[in-house]
Structures are given as C-alpha cells and as structure tokens.
Amino acid sequence: MATRRSLETVMNKAMQNPRRSTLAIAVLLLAGSQAAWAQGREAGNSEAYPDKTIRIIAPSSPGGGIDVLARFLGAKLTESWGKTVVVDNRPGAGGIIGTSAVAQASPDGYTLLLIAGGYTLNPSLYKKLPYDTMNDFERISLLACAPNMLVVHASIPVKSVGELVAYARSRPDGLTFGSSGIGTTSYLSAMLFQQRAKLQMVHVPYKGAGLSNKAMLAGEVNMLFSAPHEMVPYAREGRVKPLAVTSSQRLPLVADVPTLAEAGFPGFEVNTCYGMLAPAKTPTAIIEKLSRKLADILETPDVRKQLESLSFTLIGSTPQAFTDWARKDLARWSTELREAGIQPE
C-alpha cells in the first residue's frame, strides 16, 4: 500500500498536469478504500473473536507454575467466551522450545504463549536464541508474579540457610541442586545463591518444574528453588524442609519461613513473573480484547482469592505496560548476571 508521503507526491505531480489529475484522484480513492477495508476487517475479526478453539502453549512440564496458571486462566476464558481453550505443554531448554513454537505460529490470536522468567532471562543466558524476544511477539498482559522457596530434601541434616551453607562447605563434592532448566528463575535463584554463598554445587536441570519437583521428592537432588504452593504440601508431610523464600517480605502461605535477606543475604530477591504473548503481527484489536478479558478475570474476587492463596501477586497489565516492563527486566538481568559472573552459553 502506498504511504501517506508517496500519495502526496503522486497527487502534487499529477495536479501539475490536468490529464493526470483523474489518475491521482483514483489512486487516492483506492488507497483510502484499502485502508478502510483493512481497518474494517480487523475490527470485524475482533468482534467475531474467538470463533474456534484457542491453544495456550505452556513451555514447561505439567505441574509447575506456568502450567497451573495456564490451565486456570484457560478454564476461565472458556467459561467466559464459551469457546474451548486447551493447554499444550512444550517443555525443554528453559522454555525456549515452546516459545519458539509460538514465534512461528499464525498471528491470528488462536495460538498464545504463557511465559515465566525465562522470557527476559534467556537473552542473557544464551548467546543465540531461535527468536527475537521483543520483535517476534505481541505482549498481551503481564499477569502475575510469585517468588521461589528454597527447600532441601528431608534427608539433609539442616534446619536453616546458615546450616545449609556450612553443610555444603563441609562436603568436598558439594551439594546437588535441581532446576526447571537453564533460563528459569529456579536456576537463576540457585546460581545467585551459590555465588553469594561462595559455594560449589552440581546443577541437575529438568524439563520444567513438574519434573524438578518430582526429583526433589525422590531425593535425586539435595536442594531446589520452587514455587511455594508446590512445596508446602510436601513440607507439611515432612518430605522436604523449607528454609527461605526469595521475596522481599515473608509470605502469608509460609509465614514462619524467613526471606533470604533475613537469612543473611541482604538484597536477595528473585520473582517469577508470568505473562501472555501472541505471535508478532496478531491484530491489535485481538490483543486488546484478550488483554481486557484477562484483566477482568484477574479482578474477579474468587479468582483473586484462589491465586493469592498460592502466593501469586496479581497484575493484569495493559500490552504497553507489559512491553515497558519487559524492556526494563531484560536490562536488569543483563546487568545482574554479568555482575554475578554468569556467562551466556
């Protein structure tokens, strides 16, 4: 389609020659009708949306925070719009596999991506990604944030972070720590903890939080940073020991568990933030419709009660606010990981 500037140039040249004036007017009318048609088509698509099944790709294994939030919101969207919303788990590579799949999907609003910390962490952890973090996606809404909780297997003879550090230093081979994979906040929390505590530990990555949690319970790893709501039931059963949370304040869910800052690591704070994305070039009207609907769902009293009981801090931002946050978080982790000596692979 001709640009506004090129159309003005054509008009000016044509008007200098009366024979060309009719052509100039025809060009302008055609361009105007094309623009109006495109705008009308987008508005029409938005009004009809959704008219078929929506797929939310969760780039993690079943059972983790991404999966829980994707299924919860998917059920609410289905309930609200009367159209089926399915969750498609695509774990692996710290979320890169699932994220890449959405980057290549059709930009029609029927393939969405629920991301967590890896979205803004991976550009600082990997030298090359199969997608452009900002340009290959439309940001719909920053949904919620939640901290991690440091737990150790019940067999580890410690009751505090200080005892854990001393115990780790006494073992020549060090301790093992599990994670949801490189590029996740469970990995980042452990790496920053290791660096701050001056420890040497062995990393055992898994394809998502569901699998790393199972490994923790089975005693395959000694310690793990995981979502609090996922570990609390097992702590009550005595299968794991919660030692600290990565938030700046204690959590109501585990009020007797100190923050890492209280446990001797001032300024230590890592949160997992979750957001909804769509492929680049998804119509703006559809992005805005999704964003408004998600914000409405998160404002519902019963939804707030359920998710806040799981230690989620709900947000429900606009697309622009999500984009602004993403740019700042990308810059933040680039600086913090470089200062911590964590090099991209």
Helices and strands as residue ranges (DSSP letters): H 4-15, H 18-48, E 54-58, H 65-81, E 85-89, G 93-95, H 96-103, E 111-115, H 118-125, E 137-147, E 149-153, H 161-170, E 176-179, H 185-197, E 202-205, H 209-218, E 223-226, H 228-236, E 240-245, G 252-254, E 271-279, H 284-299, H 301-308, E 313-314, H 319-339
